[in-house]
Amino acid sequence: MLDALFKISAHNSTVRRECIAGLTTFITMVYIVFVNPAMLAEAGMDQGAAFVATCIAAAIGCFIMGFWANYPLALAPGMGLNAFFTYGVVLGMGHTWQAALGAVFISGCIFLLLSLFKVREWIINAIPLVLKQAIATGIGAFLALIALKNAGIIVASPATLVQLGDITSAGPLLAILSFFVIAALLFRDFKSGVLISILLVTLISLSLGLVQYQGVISMPPSLAPTFMQLDFAAAFELSMLSVIFAFLFVDLFDTSGTLVAVTQKAGLADEKGNMPRLGRALSADSTATIAGSVLGTSTTTSYIESVAGVSVGGRTGLTAVVVGLCFLLMMFFAPLAKMVPAYATAGAILYVAVLMLQNLKFVNWDDMTDAIPVSVVLLMTPLTFSIAHGIALGFISYTAVKVLCGKREEVSISVWILTAMFVIKFAFLS
């Protein structure tokens, strides 16, 4: 039955290999069930409900990707997008988390429509590659700032805005340890390096009395505090336009890039690089985002950690289904998630930031018309504490520099339209 459903034999795989691949992928990305609820809790959301919502949203995305698209690609609430949700929209711009959930829902619906009507491919091709690279690096820098702030390594200063914190105290020291453990384990090809570092720091904190033991297994917390709590009235305000666009834009390129990377690694694309069932795959994350916002979590997206499962033989949707089942089982480990301190996840966030900053190597730094917009996004995203502002300023600087340097032909119509929208936003909606 499984072979007929997932065409396992046709992909030269076995049920056992697909299950092992699913477990491998899950182990590499399960850190999100610790990081995401803690981050959403800072926005005022109930951490237990956010934990359950994270697990269910991830499972829904994995099941759709597995059963409908038959790809070994796992999904969960995305890093970077959850940071934008909490630190950008709620804490930075002053919106309620209910309004932010409404914005996530709307972006998911738009995303689904773009996927169904095949507009998504046009948008991706119309946006310059250098801006795609800039956005990834900007989010990386933003995550790095959040990780350092959560760990207490960087603290506020009335004179210089930021300064070095007390790195000899327990929190910063354990965060630094977590990051170095991740680096050492992943260098040695331990796929679960991120998870091991989080659990190790939590155990050390427990032994030092920094956190209180709350158990390991229990019935899942109630979903009621976040379920169906979307505020559509606030989400449709003009000031939320840039927020919706940021959720949509970041997820658009994040998922597309991950999909391309994983399918190429698995050899699932044809000789021309085309991917079968592409429309179904593109619909998975948007549908999961809509469901996740109703449950009470930020945007759900595809995870590059899926490459770990592919590297051990995952080739079909059964791999994704196994990941989804693991996320459902994870709901019974809520007490463990509650014990994880913020500095224990800071190392994981900083590691993801390093991965995203690697996009800088693809930038043509000899061409100043490319280097300048990348630098603007890279610097302004963390300094304004807003992914939306970083993206907006990046588009404006790209268009301005290209035109002033006599390269107007490199500015596409779509970029002109988006730039005009961002200028109007800063002029009248900020």
Secondary structure, 3 states (H helix, E strand, C coil): CHHHHHCCHHHCCCHHHHHHHHHHHHHHHCCHHHHHHHHHHCCCCCHHHHHHHHHHHHHHHHHHHHHHHCCCCCEEECCCHHHHHHHHHHCCCCCCHHHHHHHHHHHHHHHHHHHHCCHHHHHHHHCCHHHHHHHHHHHHHHHHHHHHHHHCCEEEECCCEEEECCCCCHHHHHHHHHHHHHHHHHHCCCCCHHHHHHHHHHHHHHHCCCCCCCCCCCCCCCCCCCCCCCCHHHHCCHHHHHHHHHHHHHHHHHHHHHHHHHHHHHCCCCCCCCCCCHHHHHHHHHHHHHHHHHHCCCCEEECCCHHHHHHCCCCCHHHHHHHHHHHHHHHHHHHHHHHCCHHHHHHHHHHHHHHHHHHHHHCCCCCHHHHHHHHHHHHHHHHCCCHHHHHHHHHHHHHHHHHHCCCHHHCCHHHHHHHHHHHHHHHHHC
